[in-house]
Amino acid sequence: MRRIAAALLLSFAFASPAAAVQPGPASSITLLTADPHLRGTVVFEIVVPAKYDCDRYNGRCARVLVQCYQTGELVYGEGGDLDYARSGSWLLGGGGSLWLDRGGPAHCEADTLRYYNGPTTGQVEYFAHTEFDAGG
């Protein structure tokens, strides 16, 4: 038995690196728009684990959440799928928001995440986060 255990340990120790399990790419979200502003469209470059990189919401796909604040108050929030966030169709301020009503600059945050039912309902798994300032 000891010989089998020792042989197994040696086989793992001398296994080729190519045979080892490699981690996937790190998750990230990057704003590609040079001058984000109210009523302007933005584009994001997004990297998430491959099994969550899909363009429709089916309970598995990652989503993007953008929230913008003025003096700490949430004035705009919108969620969308990855395809929408990558397409250049994301309109800051949306169709109706406090930010649209008030105007002015805002500090924004964007997260990639997915919602799922785990041990309790309404679980959220975050992948990446970025922040940016947007003109009014």
N, CA, C and O atoms as a DFTB+ gen file, in Angstrom:
544 C
 N C O
     1  1       0.822      -1.194       0.000
     2  2       0.000       0.000       0.000
     3  2       0.865       1.257       0.000
     4  3       0.577       2.230      -0.697
     5  1       1.949       1.214       0.810
     6  2       2.840       2.374       0.864
     7  2       3.484       2.633      -0.495
     8  3       3.679       3.783      -0.888
     9  1       3.817       1.541      -1.219
    10  2       4.444       1.702      -2.528
    11  2       3.475       2.366      -3.515
    12  3       3.886       3.202      -4.320
    13  1       2.211       2.000      -3.456
    14  2       1.215       2.606      -4.349
    15  2       1.071       4.082      -4.042
    16  3       1.033       4.908      -4.953
    17  1       0.990       4.418      -2.767
    18  2       0.856       5.822      -2.370
    19  2       2.079       6.613      -2.799
    20  3       1.944       7.728      -3.303
    21  1       3.274       6.057      -2.608
    22  2       4.500       6.748      -3.005
    23  2       4.545       6.926      -4.526
    24  3       4.962       7.976      -5.013
    25  1       4.125       5.917      -5.266
    26  2       4.111       6.013      -6.731
    27  2       3.142       7.090      -7.194
    28  3       3.439       7.835      -8.128
    29  1       1.982       7.177      -6.546
    30  2       1.019       8.217      -6.898
    31  2       1.580       9.603      -6.620
    32  3       1.441      10.509      -7.441
    33  1       2.214       9.770      -5.463
    34  2       2.803      11.064      -5.131
    35  2       3.880      11.456      -6.128
    36  3       3.934      12.610      -6.556
    37  1       4.731      10.523      -6.502
    38  2       5.779      10.819      -7.470
    39  2       5.196      11.152      -8.845
    40  3       5.711      12.024      -9.545
    41  1       4.124      10.460      -9.229
    42  2       3.539      10.741     -10.540
    43  2       2.966      12.161     -10.579
    44  3       3.042      12.825     -11.613
    45  1       2.395      12.633      -9.468
    46  2       1.894      14.010      -9.418
    47  2       3.046      15.008      -9.398
    48  3       2.971      16.060     -10.032
    49  1       4.101      14.681      -8.676
    50  2       5.235      15.589      -8.560
    51  2       5.939      15.792      -9.896
    52  3       6.451      16.879     -10.163
    53  1       5.974      14.757     -10.744
    54  2       6.695      14.857     -12.006
    55  2       5.771      15.005     -13.220
    56  3       6.222      14.874     -14.358
    57  1       4.494      15.273     -12.986
    58  2       3.564      15.469     -14.104
    59  2       3.953      16.713     -14.880
    60  3       4.442      17.687     -14.308
    61  1       3.733      16.675     -16.174
    62  2       4.092      17.834     -16.998
    63  2       3.143      18.985     -16.686
    64  3       1.975      18.758     -16.372
    65  1       3.642      20.230     -16.772
    66  2       2.783      21.375     -16.498
    67  2       1.576      21.427     -17.428
    68  3       0.516      21.903     -17.019
    69  1       1.702      20.957     -18.654
    70  2       0.590      20.988     -19.591
    71  2      -0.553      20.097     -19.121
    72  3      -1.716      20.353     -19.432
    73  1      -0.219      19.049     -18.369
    74  2      -1.243      18.141     -17.891
    75  2      -1.964      18.695     -16.669
    76  3      -3.056      18.232     -16.339
    77  1      -1.379      19.670     -15.999
    78  2      -1.989      20.251     -14.812
    79  2      -3.172      21.127     -15.217
    80  3      -3.207      21.672     -16.320
    81  1      -4.125      21.252     -14.321
    82  2      -5.287      22.096     -14.584
    83  2      -4.852      23.553     -14.495
    84  3      -4.281      23.978     -13.491
    85  1      -5.122      24.311     -15.542
    86  2      -4.749      25.721     -15.587
    87  2      -5.948      26.577     -15.205
    88  3      -7.065      26.289     -15.634
    89  1      -5.741      27.627     -14.406
    90  2      -6.858      28.502     -14.075
    91  2      -7.314      29.255     -15.314
    92  3      -6.526      29.503     -16.226
    93  1      -8.587      29.617     -15.339
    94  2      -9.141      30.393     -16.443
    95  2      -8.687      31.838     -16.342
    96  3      -8.029      32.222     -15.375
    97  1      -9.040      32.648     -17.350
    98  2      -8.638      34.053     -17.326
    99  2      -9.331      34.784     -16.184
   100  3     -10.444      34.436     -15.789
   101  1      -8.668      35.783     -15.671
   102  2      -9.253      36.590     -14.616
   103  2     -10.438      37.361     -15.177
   104  3     -10.462      37.698     -16.361
   105  1     -11.401      37.636     -14.343
   106  2     -12.562      38.419     -14.759
   107  2     -12.213      39.893     -14.737
   108  3     -11.435      40.344     -13.896
   109  1     -12.793      40.646     -15.667
   110  2     -12.558      42.097     -15.687
   111  2     -13.695      42.786     -16.419
   112  3     -14.400      42.181     -17.227
   113  1     -13.855      44.069     -16.115
   114  2     -14.759      44.931     -16.869
   115  2     -14.037      46.257     -17.039
   116  3     -13.580      46.856     -16.066
   117  1     -13.938      46.708     -18.279
   118  2     -13.195      47.927     -18.608
   119  2     -14.081      48.830     -19.456
   120  3     -14.661      48.389     -20.448
   121  1     -14.181      50.083     -19.063
   122  2     -14.915      51.059     -19.865
   123  2     -14.054      51.446     -21.054
   124  3     -12.918      51.887     -20.880
   125  1     -14.589      51.285     -22.268
   126  2     -13.843      51.626     -23.479
   127  2     -14.190      53.024     -24.003
   128  3     -13.472      53.563     -24.845
   129  1     -15.266      53.604     -23.519
   130  2     -15.718      54.921     -23.966
   131  2     -14.829      56.002     -23.374
   132  3     -14.620      56.047     -22.162
   133  1     -14.303      56.874     -24.233
   134  2     -13.340      57.895     -23.794
   135  2     -13.981      59.004     -22.962
   136  3     -13.357      59.501     -22.024
   137  1     -15.201      59.399     -23.282
   138  2     -15.836      60.527     -22.614
   139  2     -17.259      60.151     -22.182
   140  3     -18.224      60.581     -22.814
   141  1     -17.402      59.356     -21.115
   142  2     -18.753      58.978     -20.702
   143  2     -19.512      60.187     -20.160
   144  3     -18.964      60.996     -19.410
   145  1     -20.787      60.296     -20.553
   146  2     -21.594      61.415     -20.081
   147  2     -23.083      61.060     -20.162
   148  3     -23.491      60.148     -20.882
   149  1     -23.870      61.810     -19.401
   150  2     -25.315      61.644     -19.378
   151  2     -25.868      61.714     -20.794
   152  3     -25.506      62.607     -21.560
   153  1     -26.738      60.783     -21.145
   154  2     -27.363      60.640     -22.469
   155  2     -26.388      60.145     -23.544
   156  3     -26.742      60.082     -24.722
   157  1     -25.183      59.801     -23.145
   158  2     -24.218      59.238     -24.086
   159  2     -24.177      57.727     -23.947
   160  3     -24.484      57.191     -22.882
   161  1     -23.800      57.040     -25.011
   162  2     -23.691      55.583     -24.944
   163  2     -22.286      55.188     -24.512
   164  3     -21.315      55.897     -24.774
   165  1     -22.201      54.050     -23.849
   166  2     -20.921      53.530     -23.383
   167  2     -20.748      52.091     -23.851
   168  3     -21.717      51.380     -24.117
   169  1     -19.483      51.684     -23.944
   170  2     -19.110      50.331     -24.344
   171  2     -18.159      49.779     -23.283
   172  3     -17.276      50.487     -22.797
   173  1     -18.348      48.519     -22.935
   174  2     -17.480      47.853     -21.971
   175  2     -16.795      46.661     -22.627
   176  3     -17.380      45.974     -23.464
   177  1     -15.556      46.431     -22.234
   178  2     -14.872      45.178     -22.557
   179  2     -15.026      44.307     -21.325
   180  3     -14.712      44.734     -20.214
   181  1     -15.506      43.090     -21.518
   182  2     -15.856      42.234     -20.388
   183  2     -15.220      40.868     -20.542
   184  3     -15.270      40.258     -21.611
   185  1     -14.622      40.396     -19.457
   186  2     -14.094      39.030     -19.399
   187  2     -14.688      38.376     -18.159
   188  3     -14.506      38.864     -17.044
   189  1     -15.395      37.276     -18.356
   190  2     -15.928      36.462     -17.270
   191  2     -15.630      35.005     -17.595
   192  3     -15.277      34.692     -18.732
   193  1     -15.763      34.105     -16.618
   194  2     -15.551      32.694     -16.929
   195  2     -16.425      32.271     -18.116
   196  3     -17.582      32.680     -18.218
   197  1     -15.871      31.460     -19.000
   198  2     -16.528      31.093     -20.263
   199  2     -17.936      30.544     -20.069
   200  3     -18.819      30.827     -20.878
   201  1     -18.161      29.775     -19.029
   202  2     -19.494      29.175     -18.869
   203  2     -20.565      30.206     -18.531
   204  3     -21.757      29.910     -18.620
   205  1     -20.150      31.424     -18.142
   206  2     -21.122      32.490     -17.851
   207  2     -21.138      33.564     -18.929
   208  3     -21.884      34.537     -18.815
   209  1     -20.334      33.409     -19.971
   210  2     -20.240      34.413     -21.038
   211  2     -21.254      34.082     -22.128
   212  3     -20.932      33.398     -23.100
   213  1     -22.461      34.564     -21.961
   214  2     -23.519      34.335     -22.937
   215  2     -24.347      35.609     -23.050
   216  3     -24.312      36.464     -22.165
   217  1     -25.083      35.725     -24.136
   218  2     -25.747      37.000     -24.424
   219  2     -27.240      36.991     -24.131
   220  3     -27.963      37.874     -24.593
   221  1     -27.700      36.034     -23.391
   222  2     -29.107      36.058     -22.998
   223  2     -29.187      35.607     -21.543
   224  3     -28.321      34.883     -21.053
   225  1     -30.211      36.036     -20.883
   226  2     -30.353      35.694     -19.468
   227  2     -31.131      34.390     -19.349
   228  3     -32.301      34.316     -19.724
   229  1     -30.470      33.368     -18.825
   230  2     -31.140      32.085     -18.637
   231  2     -30.884      31.523     -17.245
   232  3     -31.035      30.322     -17.022
   233  1     -30.497      32.387     -16.304
   234  2     -30.204      31.928     -14.961
   235  2     -28.748      31.537     -14.788
   236  3     -28.317      31.251     -13.671
   237  1     -27.991      31.517     -15.859
   238  2     -26.579      31.148     -15.791
   239  2     -25.686      32.282     -16.277
   240  3     -24.559      32.429     -15.804
   241  1     -26.171      33.073     -17.205
   242  2     -25.351      34.092     -17.854
   243  2     -25.027      35.255     -16.916
   244  3     -25.847      35.672     -16.099
   245  1     -23.811      35.759     -17.062
   246  2     -23.416      36.948     -16.313
   247  2     -24.179      38.159     -16.839
   248  3     -24.637      38.164     -17.981
   249  1     -24.310      39.161     -16.020
   250  2     -24.995      40.402     -16.363
   251  2     -24.098      41.560     -15.976
   252  3     -23.096      41.375     -15.284
   253  1     -24.452      42.743     -16.418
   254  2     -23.737      43.959     -16.041
   255  2     -24.718      44.866     -15.315
   256  3     -25.867      45.014     -15.731
   257  1     -24.262      45.464     -14.242
   258  2     -25.056      46.415     -13.474
   259  2     -24.289      47.726     -13.423
   260  3     -23.149      47.762     -12.960
   261  1     -24.905      48.802     -13.896
   262  2     -24.300      50.142     -13.837
   263  2     -25.131      50.979     -12.882
   264  3     -26.354      51.048     -13.002
   265  1     -24.454      51.618     -11.925
   266  2     -25.112      52.499     -10.968
   267  2     -24.323      53.795     -10.898
   268  3     -23.094      53.779     -10.826
   269  1     -25.041      54.933     -10.921
   270  2     -24.398      56.239     -10.869
   271  2     -24.934      57.034      -9.686
   272  3     -26.117      56.961      -9.354
   273  1     -24.043      57.792      -9.058
   274  2     -24.352      58.513      -7.832
   275  2     -23.977      59.989      -7.947
   276  3     -22.997      60.350      -8.598
   277  1     -24.776      60.824      -7.303
   278  2     -24.446      62.238      -7.116
   279  2     -24.475      62.494      -5.615
   280  3     -25.486      62.243      -4.959
   281  1     -23.386      62.985      -5.080
   282  2     -23.227      63.224      -3.637
   283  2     -23.739      62.043      -2.803
   284  3     -24.434      62.226      -1.803
   285  1     -23.384      60.841      -3.234
   286  2     -23.723      59.632      -2.496
   287  2     -25.117      59.080      -2.739
   288  3     -25.432      57.999      -2.241
   289  1     -25.965      59.779      -3.483
   290  2     -27.324      59.323      -3.751
   291  2     -27.389      58.611      -5.100
   292  3     -26.895      59.118      -6.107
   293  1     -28.002      57.437      -5.105
   294  2     -28.182      56.699      -6.350
   295  2     -29.166      57.460      -7.243
   296  3     -30.318      57.670      -6.864
   297  1     -28.705      57.870      -8.428
   298  2     -29.559      58.631      -9.341
   299  2     -29.842      57.878     -10.642
   300  3     -30.693      58.293     -11.429
   301  1     -29.134      56.779     -10.866
   302  2     -29.356      55.970     -12.064
   303  2     -28.839      54.564     -11.817
   304  3     -27.756      54.378     -11.262
   305  1     -29.618      53.579     -12.233
   306  2     -29.193      52.194     -12.159
   307  2     -29.856      51.401     -13.272
   308  3     -31.040      51.574     -13.559
   309  1     -29.079      50.537     -13.889
   310  2     -29.612      49.714     -14.973
   311  2     -28.790      48.439     -15.085
   312  3     -27.571      48.450     -14.913
   313  1     -29.476      47.346     -15.374
   314  2     -28.813      46.076     -15.602
   315  2     -29.053      45.618     -17.026
   316  3     -30.073      45.950     -17.628
   317  1     -28.125      44.864     -17.560
   318  2     -28.272      44.341     -18.910
   319  2     -27.366      43.148     -19.134
   320  3     -26.485      42.860     -18.324
   321  1     -27.591      42.455     -20.241
   322  2     -26.753      41.293     -20.536
   323  2     -25.415      41.731     -21.131
   324  3     -25.225      42.904     -21.451
   325  1     -24.505      40.794     -21.276
   326  2     -23.160      41.112     -21.744
   327  2     -23.166      41.668     -23.162
   328  3     -22.393      42.571     -23.483
   329  1     -24.033      41.131     -24.007
   330  2     -24.103      41.588     -25.388
   331  2     -24.486      43.072     -25.440
   332  3     -23.917      43.841     -26.213
   333  1     -25.444      43.455     -24.619
   334  2     -25.882      44.854     -24.544
   335  2     -24.733      45.754     -24.081
   336  3     -24.514      46.827     -24.643
   337  1     -24.012      45.318     -23.069
   338  2     -22.909      46.118     -22.523
   339  2     -21.748      46.253     -23.507
   340  3     -21.019      47.245     -23.477
   341  1     -21.577      45.267     -24.368
   342  2     -20.488      45.291     -25.346
   343  2     -20.872      46.010     -26.643
   344  3     -20.004      46.339     -27.452
   345  1     -22.171      46.253     -26.840
   346  2     -22.664      46.707     -28.140
   347  2     -22.548      48.197     -28.405
   348  3     -22.571      48.618     -29.561
   349  1     -22.426      49.000     -27.364
   350  2     -22.429      50.441     -27.554
   351  2     -23.823      51.030     -27.508
   352  3     -24.014      52.194     -27.861
   353  1     -24.802      50.245     -27.077
   354  2     -26.184      50.720     -26.982
   355  2     -26.562      51.178     -25.580
   356  3     -27.669      51.674     -25.368
   357  1     -25.648      51.017     -24.613
   358  2     -25.954      51.340     -23.219
   359  2     -26.008      52.856     -23.065
   360  3     -24.986      53.529     -23.202
   361  1     -27.179      53.394     -22.782
   362  2     -27.409      54.826     -22.683
   363  2     -27.354      55.252     -21.218
   364  3     -28.227      54.886     -20.430
   365  1     -26.331      56.021     -20.851
   366  2     -26.210      56.479     -19.469
   367  2     -27.366      57.420     -19.123
   368  3     -27.642      58.376     -19.848
   369  1     -28.019      57.141     -18.031
   370  2     -29.199      57.889     -17.626
   371  2     -30.473      57.162     -17.999
   372  3     -31.532      57.421     -17.427
   373  1     -30.375      56.242     -18.968
   374  2     -31.524      55.446     -19.381
   375  2     -32.640      56.288     -19.966
   376  3     -32.419      57.410     -20.421
   377  1     -33.841      55.734     -19.946
   378  2     -35.010      56.423     -20.471
   379  2     -35.692      57.316     -19.454
   380  3     -36.509      58.164     -19.816
   381  1     -35.368      57.135     -18.200
   382  2     -35.947      57.940     -17.132
   383  2     -35.221      57.665     -15.833
   384  3     -35.168      56.520     -15.386
   385  1     -34.663      58.687     -15.222
   386  2     -33.927      58.526     -13.969
   387  2     -33.809      59.882     -13.274
   388  3     -34.035      60.926     -13.886
   389  1     -33.460      59.853     -12.012
   390  2     -33.192      61.106     -11.300
   391  2     -32.053      61.864     -11.966
   392  3     -32.062      63.094     -12.010
   393  1     -31.078      61.137     -12.481
   394  2     -29.946      61.785     -13.150
   395  2     -30.419      62.550     -14.382
   396  3     -29.975      63.672     -14.625
   397  1     -31.313      61.951     -15.159
   398  2     -31.861      62.649     -16.325
   399  2     -32.619      63.907     -15.893
   400  3     -32.518      64.949     -16.539
   401  1     -33.369      63.806     -14.811
   402  2     -34.141      64.952     -14.318
   403  2     -33.249      66.079     -13.826
   404  3     -33.526      67.252     -14.078
   405  1     -32.177      65.727     -13.123
   406  2     -31.323      66.724     -12.483
   407  2     -30.171      67.217     -13.355
   408  3     -29.759      68.373     -13.259
   409  1     -29.658      66.333     -14.206
   410  2     -28.456      66.670     -14.958
   411  2     -27.235      66.670     -14.050
   412  3     -27.305      66.210     -12.910
   413  1     -26.125      67.181     -14.547
   414  2     -24.891      67.270     -13.765
   415  2     -24.061      66.011     -13.828
   416  3     -24.529      64.972     -14.291
   417  1     -22.819      66.102     -13.359
   418  2     -21.920      64.946     -13.385
   419  2     -22.325      63.901     -12.341
   420  3     -23.065      64.189     -11.400
   421  1     -21.822      62.691     -12.535
   422  2     -22.090      61.600     -11.598
   423  2     -20.886      60.670     -11.544
   424  3     -20.115      60.564     -12.497
   425  1     -20.747      60.006     -10.415
   426  2     -19.729      58.964     -10.256
   427  2     -20.432      57.631     -10.471
   428  3     -21.433      57.340      -9.816
   429  1     -19.911      56.821     -11.388
   430  2     -20.574      55.571     -11.764
   431  2     -19.727      54.352     -11.417
   432  3     -18.499      54.414     -11.356
   433  1     -20.415      53.261     -11.194
   434  2     -19.795      51.968     -10.942
   435  2     -20.430      50.944     -11.859
   436  3     -21.633      50.990     -12.112
   437  1     -19.625      50.021     -12.357
   438  2     -20.136      48.935     -13.190
   439  2     -19.606      47.611     -12.647
   440  3     -18.419      47.472     -12.354
   441  1     -20.497      46.659     -12.521
   442  2     -20.139      45.337     -12.018
   443  2     -20.592      44.269     -12.993
   444  3     -21.644      44.391     -13.622
   445  1     -19.782      43.210     -13.116
   446  2     -20.249      42.002     -13.783
   447  2     -20.610      41.034     -12.670
   448  3     -19.871      40.881     -11.698
   449  1     -21.746      40.389     -12.824
   450  2     -22.270      39.520     -11.772
   451  2     -23.262      38.550     -12.370
   452  3     -23.631      38.659     -13.539
   453  1     -23.686      37.610     -11.567
   454  2     -24.781      36.736     -11.975
   455  2     -25.642      36.463     -10.757
   456  3     -25.151      36.349      -9.634
   457  1     -26.934      36.361     -11.006
   458  2     -27.898      36.009      -9.973
   459  2     -28.186      34.527     -10.100
   460  3     -28.267      33.999     -11.209
   461  1     -28.341      33.853      -8.970
   462  2     -28.662      32.430      -9.019
   463  2     -29.317      32.018      -7.712
   464  3     -29.251      32.739      -6.716
   465  1     -29.940      30.868      -7.726
   466  2     -30.529      30.309      -6.516
   467  2     -29.556      29.309      -5.932
   468  3     -29.307      28.254      -6.517
   469  1     -29.009      29.643      -4.780
   470  2     -28.086      28.764      -4.080
   471  2     -28.783      28.176      -2.877
   472  3     -29.951      27.795      -2.955
   473  1     -28.062      28.095      -1.743
   474  2     -28.684      27.570      -0.522
   475  2     -29.930      28.383      -0.137
   476  3     -30.885      27.848       0.425
   477  1     -29.897      29.669      -0.450
   478  2     -31.083      30.497      -0.283
   479  2     -31.314      31.191      -1.618
   480  3     -30.388      31.294      -2.423
   481  1     -32.507      31.660      -1.864
   482  2     -32.778      32.318      -3.137
   483  2     -32.130      33.689      -3.177
   484  3     -31.816      34.278      -2.143
   485  1     -31.939      34.181      -4.379
   486  2     -31.407      35.525      -4.541
   487  2     -29.920      35.665      -4.278
   488  3     -29.487      36.700      -3.773
   489  1     -29.131      34.662      -4.603
   490  2     -27.688      34.733      -4.431
   491  2     -27.073      35.559      -5.564
   492  3     -27.583      35.554      -6.684
   493  1     -25.982      36.264      -5.273
   494  2     -25.273      37.059      -6.272
   495  2     -23.804      36.677      -6.241
   496  3     -23.190      36.619      -5.176
   497  1     -23.248      36.419      -7.408
   498  2     -21.812      36.162      -7.541
   499  2     -21.217      37.296      -8.366
   500  3     -21.589      37.496      -9.523
   501  1     -20.287      38.038      -7.760
   502  2     -19.644      39.160      -8.450
   503  2     -18.372      38.681      -9.129
   504  3     -17.618      37.888      -8.567
   505  1     -18.138      39.171     -10.350
   506  2     -16.942      38.805     -11.090
   507  2     -15.929      39.948     -11.141
   508  3     -14.748      39.727     -10.875
   509  1     -16.364      41.159     -11.474
   510  2     -15.431      42.270     -11.620
   511  2     -16.157      43.602     -11.368
   512  3     -17.385      43.675     -11.415
   513  1     -15.372      44.640     -11.102
   514  2     -15.905      45.952     -10.742
   515  2     -15.014      47.037     -11.360
   516  3     -13.794      46.887     -11.421
   517  1     -15.630      48.116     -11.810
   518  2     -14.880      49.277     -12.253
   519  2     -15.673      50.534     -11.887
   520  3     -16.884      50.476     -11.673
   521  1     -14.986      51.649     -11.819
   522  2     -15.622      52.928     -11.512
   523  2     -15.157      53.968     -12.517
   524  3     -14.044      53.895     -13.038
   525  1     -16.035      54.948     -12.785
   526  2     -15.687      56.030     -13.698
   527  2     -16.547      57.246     -13.405
   528  3     -17.636      57.126     -12.844
   529  1     -16.061      58.398     -13.781
   530  2     -16.820      59.633     -13.643
   531  2     -17.450      59.965     -14.988
   532  3     -16.819      59.813     -16.034
   533  1     -18.694      60.420     -14.952
   534  2     -19.418      60.760     -16.177
   535  2     -19.902      62.207     -16.085
   536  3     -20.390      62.653     -15.046
   537  1     -19.754      62.915     -17.185
   538  2     -20.206      64.300     -17.236
   539  2     -21.716      64.397     -17.327
   540  3     -22.398      63.441     -17.696
   541  1     -22.228      65.578     -16.983
   542  2     -23.676      65.789     -16.978
   543  2     -24.205      66.329     -18.277
   544  3     -25.408      66.552     -18.408
